[in-house]
Amino acid sequence: MSDVPAEVHTDLTPKEIVLRLDQYIIGQEKAKRAVAVALRNRYRRLKLPEDIRDEVAPKNILMIGPTGVGKTEIARRLAKLCSAPFLKVEATKYTEVGYVGRDVESMIRDLMAVGFNDVKAEMEERLREKSVPLVEDRLLDLLLPGSAEKDRAAKANEKKDAAVLGNIFTLISGSGAESNTASLSDRSGSASEKDAAQNASSERSALYDAVSEEAASSDAEAQSESRQKESSTREKFRTMLREGKLEEREVELTVHPQFQMPSMEIIAGGNMEDLENSMQSIAGMFSGGNKAKRRTVTIHEARKIISGEVLDTMIDRDKVASEAKKRVEQNGIIFIDEIDKIATKNGESRGQDVSREGVQRDILPIVEGSNVNTKYGVVDTSHILFIAAGAFSVSAPSDLIPELQGRFPLRVELDALKKDDFKKILTEPKNALTKQYVALLETEGVTVRFAEDAIDRMSFLAEDVNAKSENIGARRLHTIMEKVLDDISFTADEHAGETIDIDAAYVDDKLKDIVTDGDMSRYIL
């Protein structure tokens, strides 16, 4: 049996990975090549013999480039390609132990939680079809409150009637036996008296039989007729339920909140946030916060609630945790953004720089490989892929402590975006900005068409404003597009059924005052 998880797209070569990334990210070929090779190497490592496999460490990547050029998007799309547990964190929110803030081990706990939820969702999807009949029956019990109780009562009555009839026959047979015993012992009685006693006993037995059969038959017919009516009603409601005719009907539902034991991770080096959550869970246990509650909801809402409860009972949480732990350890990806913000310029440490360098020292063992305690078990970080990124406009990668630099052997510089890149970003990706705005306005019945010269003009303005003020990369296009389509978005309901063409003249008309005023463009664009 292969050790490669079935969920990972192992058939993708580095070239194919780059082609997949090209669908969403423009340019940055060097960065795409680096992450494609890193992903493929993980698959190659899993095919190695066990004695070599553990020796092959992941080649962590350091991306260097201005904001808005695709660093985060590359890592996020890479994780989606291989269905790997992925977590994006900001280096600035962590602090050295002893300072206010989150400890660095919490990133592993968060990644493990992501992995657990991913595996749980996959298992729920596989079991969803099996859960449908169970959910339907519970919904029908809500719509026909007495049906389930009547079925149980009918079954109980059947057992009771059977027991009563059994007792009657026991009494009859017992009396007959006593009569026979008496007649045999009474040697002084006449033969006629014996015959009369036997005839009377037979008549009584026949009478009891007739009465019992008639009563049983009558009860059975009544119960059968009642069950047929209830079954017919229940099946009618089941059909209506499947056809979606009862989605808005309201029912009373008992909601059982999911009980979770308080996490004791705080003992193993947690922080105040973990302590606060744990104390709230403990307080909820003692105050009855986990008690079931009655709610009035629609069938549509009830189906979601009941489906979640049914699936939760069908899933083995220990199995989910075990699979999630395996995925996190072998395929997990952590993207550490803004790592340049914890670098100390020229190696000098003073004031808050002490904490920054402390964060680097705390991150180091996590990246090197260590065991981190989580509520799902101990996680080994030795083979988790770390991708760090930063603009390094003030500091340089060499300002990081040497040990941490050595743990990111692959360094990739991302290029600043130019006019041609902006043009491609506006039109080529699956999630291109122009496509997004066209789809949004189509919901109001407005058709928007972007002319080629409008795309050129907006691309030029994005590059020009980035050059004259802070370079925020592709995010500049968001501000420009919002200003260009501001009036249309505000009055879209008044233009239903119309077609609006956006050309260069239209773009200039909307942006002329802002573009000509340099100070205004700095604040608005």
Secondary structure, DSSP 4 states (H G I P E B T S, - for coil): ---S-TTS-TT--HHHHHHHHHTT--S-HHHHHHHHHHHHHHHHHHTS-HHHHTT-----EEEE--TTSSHHHHHHHHHHHTT--EEEEEGGGB--TTSSSB-TTHHHHHHHHHHHHHHHHHHHHHHHHHHHHHHHHHHHHHHSHHHHHHHHHHHHHHHHHHHHHHHHHHHHHHHHHHHHHHHHH-TTS-HHHHHHHHHHHHHHHHHHHHHHHHHHHHHHHHHHHHHHHHHHHHHHHHHHHHTTTTTT-EEEEEE-PPP-PPP-GGGGT--HHHHHHHHHHHHHHHHTTTS-EEEEEEHHHHHHHHHHHHHHHHS-HHHHHHHHHHHHHHH-EEEEE-GGGGPPGGG---TTHHHHHHHHHHHHHHHH--EEEETTEEEE-TT-EEEEEE--SSS-GGGS-HHHHHT--EEEEPPPP-HHHHHHHHHSSTT-HHHHHHHHHHTTT-EEEE-HHHHHHHHHHHHHHHHHS---TTHHHHHHHHHHTHHHHHTGGGGTT-EEEE-HHHHHHHHHHHHH-HHHHHHH-
